Amino acid sequence: MNAKPILFFIHGYSVGSWYFDDFRRYFETLGYQTYAPNLPYHDVHPNKKLDEVGKLGMKDYLDHLELELLAIGEKCVLIGHSLGGLLAQHLVSRGLADDMILLQPAAPKDISMITPRYVHHHAGPLAAAIARKPFKYSYKSARALYFNGMDEQAAVDLFHKTVYESGQLMYEIITHQQPDIYAENLNGNVLCIAGSKDRGCTPKIVQQIAKKYGDKATYKEFVNRGHEIVVEDNWEEVADYVDNWLKQNNTGSLSEKTIDIDLAIPA
């Protein structure tokens, strides 16, 4: 029997490692070993606004995660949500992992995330990006773009746990100044998961990311899910799908890997 791979969770914008608490408990019960580091300054009090945060760039986040991965001593399966999904792609491009699971990932620089709705709700973050200052989304914008798959109380509770994010990082993403991602460096497989109601990292964006990896990619779309698929109701359905994908692809083993296209990637 093949040993289960180590799962390395990477959280997204303005949250922390706690975002994956339910997922980690789920997978650890199934016998997986898991890690979930905080991105720099993402373990602070939600109301703490540090100037240092605003100056952190993509390289700072990636170098931090690279050290965490090297300390483990063996390759893990990367599981990233939102910004974490983008960071996972860069880490694979650096050769630090073979397989990854992208949960509603932010897009690399060759895929645009810009829509009228996106621009409308990013006035504050865009200003912070230009000034290289830390920022938080307003509740109105977070609710419209990211929390629309949750009930009101759950959305409020999640918002109150969010921390300040980097303006420098946002600047690099919106001006396409992040490093290149080389899809050919993916030695394993990638699972790309979308939520049909996601207004931030939309299904169209996730489909384009899946296309980037060709026949190494599996695309799966969950209906009636917003952007916070990891903590929304029925998150267990997503976790169960991930577990099945890991088993079917023999991820983390030395045996030949297979690919299961659950939903054809639209042409």
N, C-alpha and C positions, 0 to 999 in steps of 0.2 A: 504493500500500500504506500502511495506517495505521501510524504510529509506535507502538512499544510504550510503554505507560505506565510511569511511575516507580513502583516498589513501595516502600512505607514500612512496615517491619515493626515491630510493637510487642509486646514480650515480656510475660509474665505475672508472677505472684507469685514473688518470691524467686529469680528467675534473672536473666540479663543478655542483652545483645545476642547473645552467643555462642550462645544457644539456637537462633537461626535460621541458624547458619553453613552447614549443609548445604543448607537451602532457598535461601540467597543464592547459593551456588555453582551450584546447579541452574538458577536463573532467570537468573543472569548469563551462564551458558553459552548460554542461549537468546536472549541479546541484550537482556535487561532491565537497566535501571539500578536499583540497590537502595540503600536506607538502612536502618539498624537502630540507632537510638540506645539508650543505656542510660537507664532511668528513674533519677531521682536516687538516689545512693548504692548503686546496684546493680552498680557496677563495683569494689567493694571486696573484700577478702579474705573468704572465707566465715565465718571465725571473728571478724570484726570487728563488734562490737556498738556502734553509735553511737546515743546518745540522740536525735540530730536525726532519725533515721529514723522513730522512733515518733511524731513530731509532724507528719509530712507528711500532708496531706489530698488528696482527689481534685483540688481546684483546683491544688495544687502540681504534681501529675503532669501535668495537662492544660496548664497554662501552660508547663511545660517542653517538652512535645511541640509545642505551638503555635509556640514560637520555632524549634524544629527544622524544622517544616514551612514557616514563613515564610522561613527562610534558603534553602530550596531554590528558592523563587521561582515554582513552578507546582504545580498540584494533583496529588497522587499518589493511587494506589490504596492504601488502608490495609489491612494484613493483620495482624490482632491475634489473639493466642492467650490464652484464659482472661481474666485481668484486662485484658490488651491488647485483647481483643475488646470489653470494656466501654468502655475508654478510646476505642477507635475510634468507637464509637457516639456518645460525647459530642463528639468532634472533628467528626464529620459534622454533628451537631446545631448546632455552632458555625459551620458553613458552610465548614470548612477542607478538605473533600474531597467528592467526588461519589459515589464507589463504595467499597465495603469488602468484605473477606472476613473472616468471623468464624469462627475455628477454636475450637470448644468455648468460646464466650464466657461470661463471667460475666454475670449478669442485671442489667438496670436495676431501679430501685426498684419498678416496678409489676409485677415478676415475682419470686415468692419462690424462693429457692434452698434453703430450710430443709427438711431431712428428718431423721428420727431418727438416721440414720447420720452426717449432716453435723454435727449438734449434738454427738454422742458424740465425734467426732474433732476438734472445735474448742474443747475446754476451755481449752487453752493460749492459742490465738489470741483467744478471747473474753475471757479475763482480761487479756491485753495490750491489747485494744481498750478495755476499761473504764478501764485505767490509762494509755492513750495511750503505751504502751511498744513498743519493737521486739520482734518475735517470730519464731520459726522453728517450723515444724511438727516434731513428733517423727517419727522414721523410721517408727514403727508407723502413725501417722496418715497420713503421706504415702503409705506403701505401700498402705494400705487404700483411700484415696480417689483418689489420683492416679497412683500408679506400678503399678497392678494389671495394666496391659497390657504390662509389661516383665518380663524375667527378673530373677532376684535380683541378679546382678552389675551389670547395667545400672541397676537401681534404686538400688543402693548408690552407684555412681559418680555418678549424677545428684544424689542426696541430698547428697553431699559437696561439690558445687559450689554448693549453694543458699546465699543470703545472707539476712540479717534483713530482714523486711518491716515495714510501718508499722501500728502499732496504731490510730492515728487513722484511717487509710484503712479498716481493717477495721470500726471503729466506725461510720463513715459509711455503709458498705455494709449492715451488718446492721441498723442502725436506720433505714434508708431515708432518710438525710439527704443522699444524693448529689443533684446537680442533675437536673432533668427532662430527658428525652430526647424530642425532637420528631421523630417518624418522618416527618412531612411535609417536613422539611428535607432529606431524602435526595433528591437530584436525579438520582442514577444508580440502580445496582442493588446488591444485597447477596447474597452467597453465605454461607449458614450451614451449617457443617460440624459434625457430631456423631460421636462414637464410641459404638458400641452398649454397650460395657462401662464407659463413663465414669461414675464415681460422684460426681464433684464437680459438673461442669457437664453434667448428664445430658441424654440425647436429649430428654426432655420439656421441659426448660428451653430448649434450642436451638430446638425446634419452636415454643414460645411466642414466642421472639424473632423467628423468621421470620414468624410470623403478624402481629407488630406492624408489619411493613413491607409486608404485603399482596402485591399482584402484582408488586412490585419484588424480591421475595425468591425465591431458589432454596434449597431445603433438600436436603442430602445427608448420608446416614448411612453411615459405614464400619463394617462388621461386625467384631466381635472386636478392637476397638481401645479402649484405655483413654484416659485424659485426655491423655497426653503424645504425641499423634498426630504431632507434628512431629519427635520424636526416636525414636519406637518403630520396630521393624522394619517394612520396607516403606513408609517415609515417602514414597518416590518415587511411590507410587500416588496419594497425596494431592496432592503437588506437580503431578503430571501432570494431575490433574482440575482443579486451580486454573488451570493454564496453558490448558487447553481452554475453561474457563468465560470466562477473560479474552478469548480469541479470539472466542468465539461472541457475546459481549456487546459487542464493539467497544469495550471499556473504554478510556477515555483518548482516544478519537477524537471528532470532531464529528459523525459520522454517527449516524443513529437507532439506539438500542440495542434489543436484543431480550432476551427472558428465556427461559431454558430450564429448565423445571421437571423436574429429574431424578427427584425423588420427591415425590409429592403430600404437602403438609403436612396431617397428620391433622386432621380437624375436631374 
